Amino acid sequence: MFSRRLDDHAFTYLLTYIYRLQRFRLYLNYTALEDAAGVRCFAEQMVALYDAASDDYRNAAPGVETRVPFFGSTRSFRYPDPDRRNFSYMDKFVSRLERLGYRDGETLFGAPYNFRYAVAPPGHPSRVGDAFFGRLKRLVERAGRINGGRPVTVVAHSYGGTLAHQFLLH
């Protein structure tokens, strides 16, 4: 039997490889944060690097593909970690709106964003930002259309305020 001790760097990449085999929650990934070796892996997966050739940002870890699930729904941000429903700052807000008669996907929508990608300054590309604003525009138009052409109210939290401001300016 052979055995080998992996240094911290090699162990981090081994964990990254294992995580790549299936989709998993990147933020907030408490499982990765509970293990010292997992923290380094988590940190490397969270990094976005500037690529001068494309004048845009990309994931730092090679082969890591990120996506924001449940666009158009409140499901992705109702609980920061769906496996730990004992903590949520958005669940109370969404629940109160639902008690007032709003329904997820009908009269209440969510537009989660990968916060690692800032809005690009004028004259610079942002593949992630442009895609988000395109999806948000279609979502706002759809929300107005399926609700009889009534005005759409945009409510934002944290970095979403900056995104909403940029969206409304353009």
C-alpha angles and dihedrals in degrees: 000000000000126000132181133187113228117215116232093264094051091045090052091055091046090055090047090052092050092048091050091063090075138015116266138170109275098186119062095011101165092174091064092043094054093064121064092222090046092056091063091047090049091050092051091049092051095055120103116195129209112240109204093195093061095026087229142097130260139176111284097215109076114241095016112130118190129198135170109233128215099025107185093031136081090229096097097056105026089094121020087215114021090200090060107048093167089089127053134133094185101047093073091049094048092044091053091051089050090052087055089057104266115140127205110251093008108059100351123058138175130215107190117188135200096248092200089079115071122207107269118245117247112290095024128098126240112184092187095042094047091049091049094050090048091052092044092052091052091046093051091047091049092048091053093045097050090046096057097267093297117156116273119232116213116208118186137190129202111324087005088079091063091045093049091049092051091045093052092047091058 
